Amino acid sequence: MRTIWAACWPRTAPDSRVAFKESDMITAPHAMLPDLTAEDRSRQSAIVALRRFLNAQVRPRNISHYEKQGVPAFSAAHGHAPQSHEEVADAFRLSSGYRTWSAMNRAAQELLWQTAGEPILRHDETLRETYRRLTAERLETVGGGLSLDPDLSGIGLVADIDIHLQPGGYTLDRGEADVVAGALYEMGGRVFSVGQGIGAGDSKAGAVIAFLAERFPDLKPRRILDIGCSAGAAACEYALHFPEADVHAVDIGAGMLRYAHARALALGARVFFHQMDTARLGFADGEFDLVVSHNVMHEIDNDVRRAMMRESRRLLAAGGVALHQDVPYRFQDLDVPHQVEKSWDVEFNNEPFWVKYATADVTGDMVAAGFDAATVREERIPKLRGPGAWYVAYGQQTGGARG
């Protein structure tokens, strides 16, 4: 497959955003990851190469295709140039260049889940056994815990669709000891991220920890909450970086949380995982010194995001910090064609809330939730590895239940 994909590359000097080494695909080892064969690694590397080619060499031409193909075709059919978002979207679809990229990008996403999912399903029973072994043997020495709520089976669209095409979605749960949702999230997320040009060594939590150390040097959190923890990577990093702190992490999927719990035990990270609704968190007022979320805002609706901001403030102790990190797409900075081009994921990648996040007034939501406006900020922070930055919005509790 490497030879086949190599034929897709332009015969020019390699672009640094595209080139990658197979070592980029190596995930930090732990017992909850399935063993990959040479064929598994080769297929995943092929998808990384394809995605990097599409992102660095093909997608940047979409606006040009829209202007040179889509606008003339739309104008000829309608007697005027496209104006609204809907008309601009129609003009994009009249561009053969854009349609070609769109079809290839959708196919690459589907292939991503095949290459990530096949080794996981092949090792399904082994992963269940590893989950049982880790929870039996390491819970007492590592600490932490897992609390599942059988009445919380999923909420709204997050449970109804396969978000970003992940098979079964975030809330996939096939019963006792099932961990496939979390394994898919971690393995698929790694292939996706490296394919986007994000270095395998990058860490959203690591970037936030470095930012907090610079911006809030006196913050020494004793209790930390990670909202929407998914497979638990960020929660583990906070637990390992702040070993004296109690780290709690919440998500809505039981299968996701079982995996996150076992993953934490495998890595020696003391984390307490809870199955909870992001909008109604079952913790006491002022219970945490640091509340964080990572890439959650673009996966939830406006009302849930605003409720998460209210919960963030309610749960903070005096002097505590809430910080919500996500992808850096803010449509306020883009003209209409670029907004439409960046909205591809809504229609073709099962991301129903993408535009709602990209157009949201996140800091306004935080102020409306009760944060002191003088403490609320938004900015971009550098990634630890790879180009680009992450978006963060944050605020500090000026009053609270605990000093």
C-alpha positions, 0 to 999 in steps of 0.5 A: 500500500505504501507503493500505491500511495507514493504514486499520489505524491507530486514529483516536487520537493517534499513539503515539511507539513506532509513528510512523516516518519513511521516513528510518528505512528508509535503510540505511548505503549500501555496494556490497553493498546492492541498489538499491531502487526506490520500490516496494521502499521503499514495500513495506518501509515498509508492513511496518514500519508493520504491525509497529509497529502489531502490536507497539505496539497489538495485542500488549500486549492478548494477556495481557488476551485470555488472561485474559478469553477464554482462561482462562474457555474453558479452565476451562469445558472442563477444570473448572479454571484453567490451571496448567502452561505447556502448559495456559496455552499451550492457554488462549492458543489459545482466545482469538480476540484472541490468535489474531488477533494470532498470525496477523497477526504470522506473516503480517507476518514472511513479508511481511518476507522477501518485501519484503527478498528480492525486490530481492536476488534481482532483483540476484543476478548484480549482487551476485555480480559486486560480490563478485568485484570487491571481493575482486579490487580492494580486498583488498590496500588494505583488508586482512582476509581470508576463510577457508572450510571446505568440510567445515563445511556446517552444524551441527544445527538451525541448518542444518536450518531457516529460522531466524526464517523467513529463506529458506534459513536462515543456512547458505544457500550456492548456490555460488561467489560466492553472497552471498544469505544475508548480503544477506537477513540485513542487509536483512531485519534492518533491516526487522525492527528498525525494525518493532520500534521500534529506530531505524535508527541503533541498533547493538548493537556501538556500544552495547557499545563505549560500555559497555566504554569506561565499564566497562573504560576501560583495555581497549585490545584488540589482537585482537578476536573476534566469534563468530557474526558473521552479515553482519558489521555488528558486526565492521566496527564494531569494526574501524573503531572500533579501527583498530589491532586485528586483528579476526576474525569467525566464522560457520558459513555460507559465503554469509553470510561471503562477503557479510560479507567483501565488505561489510567491503571496501566499507566499508574495514573490515579484518576476517578472516572464518572459517567455524568451529563456535562450539563448536570455534574454531580459535584458540590459547589467549589469542589475544584481548583482547576476545571478543564475540557479538551476538544469538547465544545465543538461536540456539544450544542449551544445550550450544553456548552453554556450549561458546561460554563455554568457548571465550571464556575459553580464547581470552582473554589476561590481563586480556581481556574476554568479553561476550555480548549478546542480547535482554533477555528473561529468563523469571526476571522473568516469570510463566507467562502472560507467559513463554508469550506471549513464547514465540510465536517457538518455534512460529511463527517457527522459533526453537527455542532461544528459551526455552532462552536465556530460561531460561538461567543465563548467568552460571552458564555463564560461571563453570562455563566457568572465569571468576572469579565475582568478574568475572562480571556481567549487566545491561542496557545502553541502546540507542544509538537507540530505547527499551529495552535490550540484555542483556549478560553479561560476565567478565574473564580473570584469567589467560592466555597473553599480557599 
